[in-house]
Amino acid sequence: MKQSELVLAHCIGCGCDDHHSCDTDDGKCTWIIVDRELNVGVCSGCEEALAAWQQGARTAAAVQARGSHHHY
């Protein structure tokens, strides 16, 4: 097993992770895009974070800067 499979990926928009998905209008969120090397992504509840992702936001600091808006 690769080490990247042992570490949870977190959403840069809300901070949810592989084991703690957030609630959306369509049920639990899923990954829209995820970088398993950096262990970050954008969940389906945070489509507005795709613009930040496309501009290079790939760190937990992006989660802190945006603040959490989902409860998981």
C-alpha positions in Angstrom: 0.0 0.0 0.0 1.3 3.4 -1.0 1.7 6.0 1.8 -0.6 8.4 -0.1 -3.4 5.8 0.4 -2.9 6.0 4.2 -3.4 9.8 4.5 -6.9 11.3 4.2 -7.5 13.8 1.5 -9.2 17.1 2.6 -11.4 19.4 0.6 -9.9 22.9 0.1 -13.4 24.4 0.4 -14.9 23.0 3.5 -12.3 20.7 5.1 -14.3 17.5 4.8 -12.3 14.3 4.2 -12.4 10.8 2.8 -14.1 9.5 6.0 -16.2 12.6 6.9 -18.2 13.7 3.9 -20.4 16.8 4.1 -24.1 17.0 3.4 -25.3 18.4 0.1 -28.7 18.8 -1.4 -28.0 15.6 -3.3 -26.8 13.6 -0.2 -23.2 13.1 0.9 -20.5 14.8 -1.1 -18.1 13.1 -3.5 -14.8 14.3 -4.9 -15.0 16.5 -8.0 -11.3 16.5 -8.2 -8.6 15.1 -5.8 -4.8 15.1 -5.8 -3.7 12.0 -3.9 -0.1 13.1 -3.9 -1.0 16.3 -1.9 -4.1 14.8 -0.2 -6.4 17.7 -1.1 -9.3 18.1 -3.4 -12.6 19.8 -4.1 -15.8 18.1 -3.0 -19.2 18.2 -4.7 -20.5 20.6 -2.0 -17.8 23.1 -2.8 -18.0 23.6 -6.6 -17.2 27.3 -6.0 -13.8 26.2 -4.8 -12.9 24.9 -8.3 -11.8 28.4 -9.3 -9.3 28.5 -6.4 -8.2 25.0 -7.3 -7.6 26.0 -10.9 -5.5 29.0 -9.7 -3.3 26.6 -7.7 -4.9 26.3 -4.2 -3.7 22.9 -3.0 -3.0 23.4 0.7 -4.8 23.1 4.0 -4.2 26.9 4.3 -6.8 27.3 1.6 -9.3 25.5 3.9 -8.4 27.9 6.8 -8.7 31.0 4.6 -12.1 30.1 3.3 -13.6 28.9 6.6 -15.9 26.0 7.0 -19.4 26.2 5.6 -20.4 22.6 5.8 -21.1 20.4 8.8 -20.1 16.7 8.4 
